Amino acid sequence: MRLTVFVNKMCLCVPGLDSDESCEGTSEASFKDAVVYAGAQKNNGAVPLENGIKKHRSSLPAPMFSRNDFSIWSILKKCIGLELSKITMPIVFNEPLSFLQRISEYMEHTYLIQKACSQSDSIQRMQTVAAFAVSAVASQWDRTGKPFNPLLGETYELTREDQGFRLISEQVSHHPPISAFHTESLTGDFVFHGSIYPKLKFWGKSVEAEPKGTITLELHKHKEAYTWTNPFCCVHNIILGKLWIEQYGTVEIVNHSTGEKCVLNFKPCGMFGKELHRVEGYIQDKSKKKCCVIYGKWTECMWSVDPQVYEAHRKLEKKGTTDTRKQKQLCVGVERAGVLKYSSCLSPLPLFRLLSVHLFILTRVPLHDNTPSVLLYLTDVTSLSVGA
């Protein structure tokens, strides 16, 4: 039996290394390219309707201004080794989203959680949860703009009937900056919650982000709770050259009900870049026996295979005798599918995901219209999004 789930239009296939099937056109999520700027748009904060259904924004109301006249080095040269959350940065280096909105991008692939809820085998559920955990960091690919730091007590709400969840996030601490979020299924199938303390440091040529905090996913039908932490994120070539992002570190996903564990190693790029974006790990049962190996790239696809099959494959690969048919990439050329081009000179092709653009719409009216803490009532983020 073959299980296929998608992460950033990525796939997790079981159980073989080889496949003649392409994941082109079979994604369970909807991916549509959209333009960044489609002329002036006016909605006065309301959600437009189309045939009685909420119609989410597919473009930004204004093009991004140029950053060519600004030098990031003139600011960062005084910050080497310091905690960047305490440094004031010009708004020109921001993207028109708050960190609270960036957190909500975790839910882009909600269908993976829904798939896990419907699976009867605990190992298959762990595979799907692992795919969801990887998809949560996939939205950071080529996102070199800095999100706005939320104010203490600032909140953000997002309800998506089409994807079956509602989310609320809040800035619960200012120093250190800590953001908390709580997401629940509209049908009561799951709860997803956690807190994040993004500790940033500048190391001369790169900026490193350590996302401290534990993420928890609860599947009510199976009475299971999964926890994990996110990997390190590093933005390279801050001073000179093309900016690029890598994720590295070890992520352990633990099923506290069954004792099963998934260990994922996000590999650093290395000197020659052979390990760039590569993820490799395994799932073990409560007796610490390896049940399957998971590998791939967090920007593309993930595969799940039997440990013995994978070890044999690696041995052949080292000898240079690997069958090229078994090396066939399942997702060649789809890495940039489902993303939006966002005009910025920090990177030639920065990307905004479709869900990111949807976040500019106030999808739920707060209990009190004059609530000052609601994120989309704050003028700095909204002004940048409209080009002010």
N, C-alpha and C positions, 0 to 999 in steps of 0.2 A: 504494500500500500504506500502511496506517495502523499506526503503532506507538503503543501506549498503555501507559504505565507509571504507577504511582501513587506519590505522595510525600505522606505524611501524609494519606492518601486524596486525594493530588494526582495530576494526570495530565499526561503529556508526550505530545502528539499530533503526528503527522507525516502529511502535510505542510501541510495547509490551515489557514487562520484560522477558517473556519466549520465547524460540525458540527451535525447534528441529533441526534447521539447524546449521551445523558447518561451520566456516569460513576457515577450512582447504582446501587448494587447490583452493580457489575462489578469491585469491588476484588479484587486478587489476594491481598491480606492480609486477615486475619480481624480485624474491628473489632467489639467488643462493649462496650456500656456496662456499667459495674460500679459498685456502691455502694462508698463509701469505708469504711463501717463496717457490719459485719454481725454484731455481737456478738462475744463472746469466742471465740477460736480457739486451740487447743493442738495443736502438732505436734512439740514437743521438737526442733526443728531438722531433722526428717526430711521428705522429700518425700512427700506423700500419693499413693496410687495409686488409679486408677479403671479397673477391668478390665485391670490390669497396665500401664497407661500413666500416666506422671507427670501429676499434676493440679496445675497452678500456681494460686497464690492469685489470686483476683479481687477481693479487698477487704482493707482494712487491719483489724487486730484491735481498734483503738480509735479514737475520734474525736479530731481535733486540738484541743488546748487553745486558749483565746482569747488573742490578743495585744493586746487592747484596753487593758490596763493598762500596756503598755510603750511607751516613746517611743524610736523609732530615732534621732530628731534629737539627743537627749541624748548619744548615743554618737558619732554621725557628725560632729557640729559641730566636734570636735577633730581630725578626720581629713582635712580638706579638702586635696587635693593629695598625700596620702600613699598608699603602697602598702598596700592593705587586707589583704593576706595576712599582714601582720605585726601586725594589730590583733585583739585578743581580742573576740569578739562573744558576747552572751548566746545560749544554746541556743534561746531562744524564736523566734529569727529563722531557725533552720535547718529544713530538711525532712529527714525520716528516711531519707536516703540519703547515702552517701559520694560524693565526686567520682569515685572509681573506678567506682562503679555508674552514675553519670551518663554516663561514657564508654561503658559497655556499651550504652547506649541508641542509639548509632550503628547497632547491628545490628538495629534494629526492622524495617527494610525489606531484610533479607538477600536476599529474592527478586529485588531489582533487580540485585545482583551475579550471582546465578545466571542471570538473563536475559542479562546482558552476556556471560557465559561461553558462552552458546548462540548468540549472534549472530555471523554471518560477516562482516558489514560493519563496518569500523573506525569509521566515522562514527556508525553506529547504536550501537555500543558506547560511544562517547564521550557520546552523548546519554543513555544509560542510566546511565553513571557520573556524569554531571552531575546527573541526578535523584537519585541516591543521595547525592551530596555535599550537595545542598540538603536532603534528608530528614534528614540528620544534625543540622541546626540547627533543624528544625521542632519537635522535642520541647521546645525551650526556650520556646515560645510560652506566655505567661502563667505561667511557672514563676518566680515572684519569690522563693521561699524559697532560702536559701543551703545548698548541700550541705556536709557535714562535710569538713574538711580531713583527708586521710589522714595517718597516722603514717608516719615513715620506715621503709621495709621492709614496710609493710602491703600485703597482696595481696587480690585478689578473683578468683574463678574462676566461670565461667558456661558450662555445656554445654547446648545446646538441640538434642536429636536431631530434634525436629519441624521446626526451621528449618535444620538441617544445619551447625551451626558450634559451635566451642568457643573461649572467650576467657579470657585471663588478663591481669590488669593489676596494676601494682605502683607504689608511690610510691618513686621512685629518688633523689629529692633533697628536702630539707626547706626549705632557704633557698638559692636560690629553690625554691618548690614545683614539682616536675616529676613528672608521672605518665606512665608508659609502658604501652602495651597491645599485645597480639599476638593476632590472631584467625586461625583457619584453618578451612577447610572440612573437614567430616568425610569428604568424598569426594575431597579433594585438589585441588579445582578452583581455589581462590584462597587468598591470604594477605592480610590487612588489618592494618596495624600503624602505629604512630606514637608520638609523645610530645607532651604538651601542658603548657605553662607558662602558666596563666591569670593574667595580670597585671591586677590590679584597681586602679582609681583612683576616688576620690570627688570630684566637681566641684560640690558645693553642692546642686544639685537632682537630680543623677543619679549613677549608678555605672556606670563603663565597664569592660568586660572585654576585654582583648586576648589572644586564645588563641594565644600563640606556639607554634610547633612545626609540623612537617611530617607530613602524613598520606600513607600509601602504600598503594596497592591493586595487587596482582599477580594477573594472570589467567594461570594456568599453561598452559592449552590454547593460548592465542594468544601466549604468551611476551611479555606486555606488562606494563609497570609505569606506573601513574598516580600523580602526586603533586599535592597541593594544600595550602593552608592555609585555616583557617576565617575568616569575617568577624568584625569587631568586634561586640560585643553591649553594648547600653546599656539600663539600667533607669531610667526617668524617674519624676518626681514622688515622689522619696524622702521629701520633707518634707511636702508637702501635695497632696491630690488622689489620683486613681486611678493606681496603678502600671501602667505598660505598657512593653513591651519592643520594641526595634527592632534589627535587624541591618543593618550597613552596611559598606561597603568592597569592595575588588576581590578576587575569588577566581580564580586561574589554575589550571586543571587541565591538566597536561601528560602526554601519552602519549610516554614516552621511547623507545619502540620505533619508532613511525611518524612522530614529529615533530608530530603534530596537537595543537592546543591549544584549550581552551574557556575563554573569559574571561567571568566573571559579575560584574556590577556590582549589589551589594545597595545600593539607593538609600536615602539618609536620608529621614526623614519630610517635611522641608520645613516651611515656615511654615503652610501650610493643610492639611497632611496628605494631599495628593493622591498622594504617592509612597510612602505607608506600606506596608511589607512587599513592595514591588515589587522584582523581580529582572529584569534585562535583560542579555543578552550574546549571544555568537556562538561558533561553532566554525569554526576555520580549519585548512586542511591544512598540510603542511610548506612549501608555497610561499607561505603566508600568504594564500591565497584563502579568502574566507568561504564556507563550505558551507551554513550554516543559521544562523538567529537563534533564540535561546531567550529566552522572556519569561514573566512570570506573577507570582505571589506565593508566597513561601516558606511561607505559612500555608495556601495553597489548592491552586492548580494551576500547572503549567508547560506551555507549548506550545513546539513546535519548528516553524518555518516557513521557507520559502525566503526569502533576503534581499530579493529584489526584491518579493515579495508583501508582506513586512513593511514595506518602505519606502513602498510605495503605500498601504498601510493607514494608516501614520502620517501621510502627507500628507493623506489624506481626514479623518483624525481631527482634525488641526489646523484644517482648513477647516470642521469641524462638519458634514460631509456623509457621515459613515460610515454604511454600511448597518447598521441595528440588528440585522438577522438575523445578520450576521457578528459582531456584538458579543455574541452570546448566550453567557452564562457556562456552561461545561460542568459546573461543580461548585458551583452556587449552593446554599447552605444546608448544605453538608457539612463546613465548616471544622472544626467541633467533633466530628465523628464519630470514634469510636475513641479518645476521651480520657475521663479520669476526673475527676470533681469532687473536689477536695481541700480540706477546710474550713480556711480561713485568712483572717484579717481584713486581711492585707496587700493582698489583691485580692478583689473580690467573687466572682470565679469562677476561682480558680487551677485548673490542670489537671494531672492525673497520667495519663500514658498507661498502657495496659494492661500493656505490657512493664515499666514502672516498678514496678508492684505485684508482678509476678512476681519481681522482684529480691530481695524480702524472704525468699525461700526458699533455703536452702542446697541447691543442686542437685547438688553433688558433694562427697563426703566426702574431705577432704584425706588425704594419706599418713599423717600423724600427727594423731590426734584432739586432741592438746594443743598444736597449733601456735598460738602466741600472735598471729601476724601475720595470720591469716585474718580478713577484715573482719567476717564475721557472728558471730565470737566476741567482738567488742568490744562492751561493754555500752552505750555512749552512743547509738549508732545504733539498736540493737535496743530499748533502753528507750524512746526517743522514739517508735518505731513502734508500741509497745503502750500508749502513753499514760502511761508512768511518769514 
